[in-house]
Amino acid sequence: GIHRQILLATLGCFVGYQLVKRAEYVHAKVDRELFEYIRHHPVDFNSSAEKKRIGQLLEDFHPIR
């Protein structure tokens, strides 16, 4: 009856909360590792180069027909 629905809803909320918490932990761990790599290798991520506009990055469009 209703007690099973309440039990399963509570269980679903708990499991969902734990899954979200685990996903946030994994993403935070990856971010921390990437930022640490960037901090130790600043030459690989030199942002002083001339910035390109989006039109310079994309190829010219030539329609087929």
N, CA, C and O atoms as CSV, one atom per row, in Angstrom:
chain,resi,resn,atom,element,x,y,z
A,1,GLY,N,N,0.792,-1.182,0.000
A,1,GLY,CA,C,0.000,0.000,0.000
A,1,GLY,C,C,0.849,1.266,0.000
A,1,GLY,O,O,1.915,1.350,-0.610
A,2,ILE,N,N,0.320,2.222,0.707
A,2,ILE,CA,C,0.925,3.564,0.726
A,2,ILE,C,C,2.277,3.557,1.425
A,2,ILE,O,O,3.153,4.353,1.084
A,3,HIS,N,N,2.461,2.656,2.414
A,3,HIS,CA,C,3.738,2.630,3.125
A,3,HIS,C,C,4.884,2.226,2.199
A,3,HIS,O,O,6.005,2.703,2.370
A,4,ARG,N,N,4.621,1.350,1.215
A,4,ARG,CA,C,5.657,0.978,0.256
A,4,ARG,C,C,6.017,2.154,-0.644
A,4,ARG,O,O,7.190,2.368,-0.953
A,5,GLN,N,N,5.018,2.910,-1.060
A,5,GLN,CA,C,5.291,4.070,-1.913
A,5,GLN,C,C,6.123,5.103,-1.169
A,5,GLN,O,O,7.048,5.685,-1.737
A,6,ILE,N,N,5.803,5.332,0.089
A,6,ILE,CA,C,6.583,6.289,0.886
A,6,ILE,C,C,8.004,5.766,1.081
A,6,ILE,O,O,8.965,6.529,0.981
A,7,LEU,N,N,8.143,4.471,1.357
A,7,LEU,CA,C,9.463,3.878,1.534
A,7,LEU,C,C,10.286,3.983,0.255
A,7,LEU,O,O,11.454,4.368,0.312
A,8,LEU,N,N,9.710,3.653,-0.888
A,8,LEU,CA,C,10.442,3.703,-2.144
A,8,LEU,C,C,10.768,5.145,-2.553
A,8,LEU,O,O,11.833,5.401,-3.116
A,9,ALA,N,N,9.867,6.078,-2.276
A,9,ALA,CA,C,10.153,7.486,-2.571
A,9,ALA,C,C,11.308,7.980,-1.712
A,9,ALA,O,O,12.184,8.690,-2.207
A,10,THR,N,N,11.325,7.619,-0.444
A,10,THR,CA,C,12.410,8.004,0.448
A,10,THR,C,C,13.727,7.367,-0.006
A,10,THR,O,O,14.769,8.022,-0.019
A,11,LEU,N,N,13.669,6.106,-0.370
A,11,LEU,CA,C,14.856,5.410,-0.850
A,11,LEU,C,C,15.362,6.042,-2.148
A,11,LEU,O,O,16.569,6.203,-2.325
A,12,GLY,N,N,14.456,6.398,-3.052
A,12,GLY,CA,C,14.841,7.041,-4.305
A,12,GLY,C,C,15.495,8.387,-4.069
A,12,GLY,O,O,16.486,8.718,-4.720
A,13,CYS,N,N,14.952,9.171,-3.144
A,13,CYS,CA,C,15.558,10.475,-2.823
A,13,CYS,C,C,16.960,10.290,-2.250
A,13,CYS,O,O,17.880,11.028,-2.601
A,14,PHE,N,N,17.121,9.311,-1.375
A,14,PHE,CA,C,18.425,9.067,-0.769
A,14,PHE,C,C,19.444,8.631,-1.814
A,14,PHE,O,O,20.559,9.153,-1.844
A,15,VAL,N,N,19.080,7.691,-2.660
A,15,VAL,CA,C,19.995,7.200,-3.687
A,15,VAL,C,C,20.321,8.315,-4.676
A,15,VAL,O,O,21.476,8.468,-5.074
A,16,GLY,N,N,19.317,9.097,-5.078
A,16,GLY,CA,C,19.557,10.211,-5.991
A,16,GLY,C,C,20.497,11.236,-5.387
A,16,GLY,O,O,21.386,11.744,-6.070
A,17,TYR,N,N,20.307,11.545,-4.104
A,17,TYR,CA,C,21.188,12.501,-3.424
A,17,TYR,C,C,22.630,11.995,-3.418
A,17,TYR,O,O,23.560,12.759,-3.675
A,18,GLN,N,N,22.813,10.707,-3.124
A,18,GLN,CA,C,24.155,10.142,-3.090
A,18,GLN,C,C,24.795,10.141,-4.474
A,18,GLN,O,O,25.997,10.384,-4.593
A,19,LEU,N,N,24.019,9.874,-5.520
A,19,LEU,CA,C,24.557,9.888,-6.877
A,19,LEU,C,C,24.974,11.295,-7.300
A,19,LEU,O,O,26.020,11.468,-7.927
A,20,VAL,N,N,24.171,12.293,-6.965
A,20,VAL,CA,C,24.516,13.677,-7.295
A,20,VAL,C,C,25.767,14.102,-6.541
A,20,VAL,O,O,26.647,14.759,-7.098
A,21,LYS,N,N,25.839,13.720,-5.267
A,21,LYS,CA,C,27.014,14.056,-4.463
A,21,LYS,C,C,28.275,13.412,-5.038
A,21,LYS,O,O,29.328,14.048,-5.080
A,22,ARG,N,N,28.179,12.174,-5.476
A,22,ARG,CA,C,29.325,11.471,-6.071
A,22,ARG,C,C,29.745,12.124,-7.389
A,22,ARG,O,O,30.938,12.282,-7.649
A,23,ALA,N,N,28.775,12.502,-8.219
A,23,ALA,CA,C,29.087,13.141,-9.502
A,23,ALA,C,C,29.773,14.487,-9.278
A,23,ALA,O,O,30.733,14.814,-9.976
A,24,GLU,N,N,29.292,15.267,-8.313
A,24,GLU,CA,C,29.928,16.551,-8.017
A,24,GLU,C,C,31.354,16.353,-7.514
A,24,GLU,O,O,32.241,17.139,-7.846
A,25,TYR,N,N,31.582,15.311,-6.717
A,25,TYR,CA,C,32.932,15.019,-6.229
A,25,TYR,C,C,33.863,14.667,-7.381
A,25,TYR,O,O,34.993,15.153,-7.438
A,26,VAL,N,N,33.396,13.826,-8.300
A,26,VAL,CA,C,34.231,13.417,-9.430
A,26,VAL,C,C,34.567,14.624,-10.302
A,26,VAL,O,O,35.712,14.777,-10.728
A,27,HIS,N,N,33.574,15.488,-10.575
A,27,HIS,CA,C,33.830,16.670,-11.395
A,27,HIS,C,C,34.783,17.643,-10.696
A,27,HIS,O,O,35.640,18.243,-11.344
A,28,ALA,N,N,34.637,17.800,-9.386
A,28,ALA,CA,C,35.544,18.676,-8.645
A,28,ALA,C,C,36.970,18.132,-8.664
A,28,ALA,O,O,37.930,18.897,-8.761
A,29,LYS,N,N,37.107,16.806,-8.571
A,29,LYS,CA,C,38.432,16.190,-8.608
A,29,LYS,C,C,39.094,16.417,-9.965
A,29,LYS,O,O,40.281,16.739,-10.021
A,30,VAL,N,N,38.354,16.256,-11.047
A,30,VAL,CA,C,38.898,16.479,-12.393
A,30,VAL,C,C,39.286,17.948,-12.559
A,30,VAL,O,O,40.355,18.248,-13.089
A,31,ASP,N,N,38.423,18.869,-12.109
A,31,ASP,CA,C,38.741,20.295,-12.199
A,31,ASP,C,C,40.013,20.626,-11.435
A,31,ASP,O,O,40.864,21.368,-11.927
A,32,ARG,N,N,40.142,20.075,-10.233
A,32,ARG,CA,C,41.329,20.338,-9.419
A,32,ARG,C,C,42.589,19.842,-10.117
A,32,ARG,O,O,43.611,20.530,-10.110
A,33,GLU,N,N,42.528,18.654,-10.720
A,33,GLU,CA,C,43.696,18.113,-11.424
A,33,GLU,C,C,44.040,18.956,-12.653
A,33,GLU,O,O,45.215,19.202,-12.923
A,34,LEU,N,N,43.022,19.401,-13.401
A,34,LEU,CA,C,43.288,20.219,-14.585
A,34,LEU,C,C,43.886,21.567,-14.212
A,34,LEU,O,O,44.836,22.019,-14.851
A,35,PHE,N,N,43.340,22.217,-13.186
A,35,PHE,CA,C,43.878,23.516,-12.771
A,35,PHE,C,C,45.297,23.380,-12.240
A,35,PHE,O,O,46.126,24.268,-12.438
A,36,GLU,N,N,45.576,22.269,-11.566
A,36,GLU,CA,C,46.934,22.038,-11.075
A,36,GLU,C,C,47.889,21.846,-12.246
A,36,GLU,O,O,49.013,22.347,-12.213
A,37,TYR,N,N,47.460,21.130,-13.275
A,37,TYR,CA,C,48.290,20.943,-14.464
A,37,TYR,C,C,48.538,22.279,-15.163
A,37,TYR,O,O,49.657,22.562,-15.590
A,38,ILE,N,N,47.506,23.088,-15.276
A,38,ILE,CA,C,47.650,24.403,-15.911
A,38,ILE,C,C,48.607,25.271,-15.099
A,38,ILE,O,O,49.411,26.010,-15.666
A,39,ARG,N,N,48.521,25.181,-13.780
A,39,ARG,CA,C,49.404,25.984,-12.925
A,39,ARG,C,C,50.862,25.563,-13.079
A,39,ARG,O,O,51.754,26.409,-13.023
A,40,HIS,N,N,51.117,24.278,-13.271
A,40,HIS,CA,C,52.489,23.787,-13.402
A,40,HIS,C,C,53.042,23.905,-14.820
A,40,HIS,O,O,54.257,23.838,-15.008
A,41,HIS,N,N,52.179,24.079,-15.820
A,41,HIS,CA,C,52.615,24.171,-17.215
A,41,HIS,C,C,52.025,25.418,-17.873
A,41,HIS,O,O,51.210,25.295,-18.787
A,42,PRO,N,N,52.414,26.603,-17.435
A,42,PRO,CA,C,51.811,27.829,-17.984
A,42,PRO,C,C,52.194,28.081,-19.446
A,42,PRO,O,O,51.470,28.783,-20.152
A,43,VAL,N,N,53.310,27.527,-19.909
A,43,VAL,CA,C,53.747,27.756,-21.290
A,43,VAL,C,C,52.769,27.119,-22.274
A,43,VAL,O,O,52.529,27.660,-23.353
A,44,ASP,N,N,52.207,25.971,-21.902
A,44,ASP,CA,C,51.265,25.281,-22.775
A,44,ASP,C,C,49.950,26.052,-22.942
A,44,ASP,O,O,49.215,25.823,-23.903
A,45,PHE,N,N,49.658,26.949,-22.024
A,45,PHE,CA,C,48.397,27.675,-22.031
A,45,PHE,C,C,48.643,29.170,-22.111
A,45,PHE,O,O,48.062,29.943,-21.349
A,46,ASN,N,N,49.501,29.576,-23.033
A,46,ASN,CA,C,49.864,30.974,-23.185
A,46,ASN,C,C,48.682,31.739,-23.780
A,46,ASN,O,O,48.298,31.489,-24.922
A,47,SER,N,N,48.110,32.656,-23.028
A,47,SER,CA,C,46.946,33.404,-23.502
A,47,SER,C,C,47.328,34.780,-24.048
A,47,SER,O,O,46.452,35.564,-24.414
A,48,SER,N,N,48.631,35.081,-24.104
A,48,SER,CA,C,49.046,36.388,-24.599
A,48,SER,C,C,49.071,36.435,-26.126
A,48,SER,O,O,49.321,37.492,-26.705
A,49,ALA,N,N,48.819,35.320,-26.775
A,49,ALA,CA,C,48.802,35.294,-28.236
A,49,ALA,C,C,47.623,36.126,-28.749
A,49,ALA,O,O,46.662,36.381,-28.023
A,50,GLU,N,N,47.716,36.535,-29.996
A,50,GLU,CA,C,46.663,37.349,-30.586
A,50,GLU,C,C,45.353,36.570,-30.607
A,50,GLU,O,O,45.307,35.432,-31.074
A,51,LYS,N,N,44.303,37.180,-30.105
A,51,LYS,CA,C,43.010,36.515,-30.063
A,51,LYS,C,C,42.354,36.582,-31.432
A,51,LYS,O,O,42.356,37.626,-32.083
A,52,LYS,N,N,41.794,35.461,-31.861
A,52,LYS,CA,C,41.148,35.397,-33.157
A,52,LYS,C,C,39.652,35.591,-32.995
A,52,LYS,O,O,39.073,35.225,-31.972
A,53,ARG,N,N,39.050,36.154,-33.986
A,53,ARG,CA,C,37.603,36.310,-33.991
A,53,ARG,C,C,36.982,35.028,-34.521
A,53,ARG,O,O,37.663,34.213,-35.142
A,54,ILE,N,N,35.711,34.854,-34.279
A,54,ILE,CA,C,35.040,33.620,-34.679
A,54,ILE,C,C,35.049,33.467,-36.201
A,54,ILE,O,O,35.101,32.342,-36.698
A,55,GLY,N,N,35.001,34.558,-36.944
A,55,GLY,CA,C,35.036,34.489,-38.397
A,55,GLY,C,C,36.370,33.983,-38.928
A,55,GLY,O,O,36.425,33.405,-40.013
A,56,GLN,N,N,37.436,34.193,-38.181
A,56,GLN,CA,C,38.741,33.706,-38.599
A,56,GLN,C,C,38.904,32.210,-38.300
A,56,GLN,O,O,39.708,31.536,-38.943
A,57,LEU,N,N,38.159,31.700,-37.348
A,57,LEU,CA,C,38.268,30.294,-36.984
A,57,LEU,C,C,37.451,29.389,-37.905
A,57,LEU,O,O,37.850,28.256,-38.174
A,58,LEU,N,N,36.305,29.886,-38.389
A,58,LEU,CA,C,35.427,29.075,-39.221
A,58,LEU,C,C,35.827,29.155,-40.681
A,58,LEU,O,O,36.366,30.162,-41.140
A,59,GLU,N,N,35.554,28.078,-41.405
A,59,GLU,CA,C,35.832,28.068,-42.835
A,59,GLU,C,C,34.733,28.828,-43.565
A,59,GLU,O,O,33.619,28.965,-43.058
A,60,ASP,N,N,35.055,29.323,-44.763
A,60,ASP,CA,C,34.061,30.025,-45.565
A,60,ASP,C,C,32.997,29.036,-46.021
A,60,ASP,O,O,33.294,27.877,-46.314
A,61,PHE,N,N,31.751,29.510,-46.077
A,61,PHE,CA,C,30.639,28.659,-46.487
A,61,PHE,C,C,30.449,28.773,-47.988
A,61,PHE,O,O,30.295,29.867,-48.532
A,62,HIS,N,N,30.464,27.620,-48.649
A,62,HIS,CA,C,30.216,27.559,-50.092
A,62,HIS,C,C,29.070,26.594,-50.334
A,62,HIS,O,O,29.245,25.384,-50.190
A,63,PRO,N,N,27.905,27.101,-50.699
A,63,PRO,CA,C,26.763,26.197,-50.904
A,63,PRO,C,C,27.002,25.277,-52.095
A,63,PRO,O,O,27.660,25.658,-53.063
A,64,ILE,N,N,26.469,24.078,-52.017
A,64,ILE,CA,C,26.665,23.076,-53.068
A,64,ILE,C,C,25.842,23.415,-54.299
A,64,ILE,O,O,26.315,23.211,-55.417
A,65,ARG,N,N,24.643,23.919,-54.137
A,65,ARG,CA,C,23.775,24.206,-55.274
A,65,ARG,C,C,23.984,25.594,-55.792
A,65,ARG,O,O,23.329,25.999,-56.753
